[in-house]
Amino acid sequence: MAVIRGKRSKALPVFDNQPEWGTGDLVDESLSDAAQAIIADLAGHHDGDLQEWFKERLGSYRAVIRETEKGPARHEEIRHVQQTQIYLQETVRWLNNLPPFAEGYINDVCWRNQGCFFSGGLLSDFMTKAAAISDALCITEQKLEAVPTIRGVKPKYPRDDLLADTADKLRQSSLAKMTKRRAAALARELLVAAGVDVPEDNVEYEKLIRHAKRGKKSL
């Protein structure tokens, strides 16, 4: 999203009426007995800690699905991300244009509490992080816009990303050469054992993996 330039608004937006979709719930990284058995069988043929990686990735997937199930419509999510970028840019502009007395006081406060001035220290650190956050929001907006939607049907891209990432992980960590087809089949088996709904037909789930990878490369 391009930086919006123009007249500075007279006041920052009020956020009190914005919905809060995040819940702060604990991430569920639990594995079924079936999934643990599959990973145990694979352990001797893969380097690294495959189980810990999969638990973390599965937990992340479950968190995304939990929020997706109760979340707003896609266009509302895109608008929220766009507004967040605007508010972030506005915050940076306001911090860069503090009036003289306020800038003097905040420099003194930062020097006493942080050991650095605001203008060349704390603000510089914030601007670096703000730029990184802005980039991440831009990519997020692109991903949201690129995902096809069907009215009344929840998107499957989190599952497809998990499937593709698991297949990649299995190929990359395998001590012996592993084909893409074998990795896809193993990934599908592991996800199903973990309670994730994945099509049974190999042509279908291999297509899902290809589409997920293609989507990542385009961003």
N, C-alpha and C positions, 0 to 999 in steps of 0.2 A: 504494500500500500504506500503510495507516494506521500511525502510530507506535505501537509496542507498549510499553505501560506496565506496570509491575509490579515484582516483586522483582528487585533487581540480581543478576546471576549472580556467583558467587564467583570465577570465572576466565574469561578470554576463551577462545573456542574454539580448538582446535588445528587448524591448516590442513594439517599435513604429509601427511595421507591424502587430500587433495583432488586430483582429476586436473587436469592442466595441458593445456588444449586449445589455447591459443595457441602458435604456433610462432615468431613473429617473422620469418617469411619476407618477402622483398622483394615489394612489390606489382608485379604484371605489368600495365603500362600500354601494352604493345605493340599496334600496329594492323596488320592485314593490309593488303596492297596494295589490295585491293578497298575496304576501309573508308576508306583514305586518299584513294582516287580519288573516292568519293562526297562526302567532306568538301571536297575541293578544288573539286568542281563546285558545292557549296553556298556556298563561301566568299564569292563575290561578291554573294550575296543575303542574307547574314546579318551582323549586327554582332557585335563581340566575337570572341574566339578560340574558335571552336566545337571545333576539334581538341583543344586543351588541356583544355577542359571535359569532352569525351567520354572522353579518355584517363584522366583522373582518376576519372570516374564508372565507367568500365568496369573500371579497376583495383580500385576499391572493391567492385564486384560480384564480380569474380573471387576477391577475398580472402574475401568472405562465403561464396561457393559452396565454396571450398576447405575452410573450417572446417565448413560444413554437411555436406559429404560424409563427414567423419571424426568429426563431432560426436555428442553423446549424443542420447537420445530427447527429444522436446519437453517432456514433463513434468519431466525432469531439468533441462533448461535453465531452466524456470520456477522450479523449486525452488532452483536455484543463484542466480538473480537475487533471489529473495525472501530467501534467507539472507544474501546480500551486503548487502541493505538493512538487515537486522537487525544485522549486524556493524558496519556504518557508524554506525547509530544508537547502538549500544553504545559504540563508540569515542568518539563525541562526548560521551556521558554521562560516561565515565570521565575524559576530559580536562577536563571541566567540574568535576570533583570530586576533584582532586588533594589529598592531605593537605597541611597547612600548610608543613612543612619542604620537601617536594618542590616545592611551588609557589614557595617562596622561591628555591630553587636554580635551577629552570628559568627563572624570571624573570631571574635574574642571568646565566645562560648566554645567553638570548636577547638580553639587552641588550648583552652583550659581542660576540656573534657576528652578530646581526641588526640591532642598533641600535634595537630596540623590545622592550617587555615581552611576555611570553608571553600573559598573561591578556587584555590589551586590544589586542594586536597580532597575533602569529602565530596564536593560537587563533581570533581573529575572522576572519582571512583563511581559515583552514582551515574554519571553520563555514560561511562563505559558499560556498566551493567544495563542501563536503559537501552543502549544500542543493541546489546545482545538480546534483550527481551523483545524489542521491536522486530528484530530479524525473525525470532521464533514465532511471534504473532503473525508475521507476514506469511511464513511457511504454513502455519496452521490455517490461515484463511484460504490459502491456495488448496490445501488438502480438503477442506470442507467444501469448497466450490467444485472440486474435481470429482467428488463422490456422487455417483448417480443415485437418485432417490425415487422411490415409488410410494405414492400416498398410502399411508396406513401400514407400511412395512418398515421395520427398523433396519438400519444399515448393517451390513455384515463385514464392513472393512476391518474392524478390530480383530475379528476372528481370522480373516484372510491374512492380515499382517502377522498374527501369531503363528499361523500355519507356515507362512513363508519364512519367518525368522527361525522357527524351529527346524525346518528343513535345511536352511543355511548353516545353522549351528551344528547339526548332525554331520553334514558334509565336511565342514571346516575342522571339526574336532576329531573326526574319524582317523584312526591310526592307519587304516588301509584305505585305498582309493574307493570312494563311494559314488555311484551314479546319482544323477538328479532324480531319476525315477525311484530308486531305492530310498533315497533320503525323504522324498515326498511321501512314500508309503509308510515309512517309519514315523514321520511327523504326524501323519493322519492317525496312525494307530495310537500314538502317545496322547494326542489331544482327545481322542474318543475315550480313552481310558481315564482321562482327567475330567470327563464330563462335558467336553465341548462338542457341539453338534457339527460334524463335518460330513459332506457327501461321501457315500461309499464308493461310487464309481471313480476309478483312477483317472479317467479322462477329465472328469469334472473338477476333482480337487487339484490336479496338476494345472488346470486352466486358472483356478483361483490363485495359485501360487504365482504363476506368470503375470497375471494382472496386478497382483499386489506389488511385485517387484518393479513392473513397468511404471506403476503409479509413483513409487519412491524415486525412481530415476528421473522422472519428469519434473520433480520439485527442486 
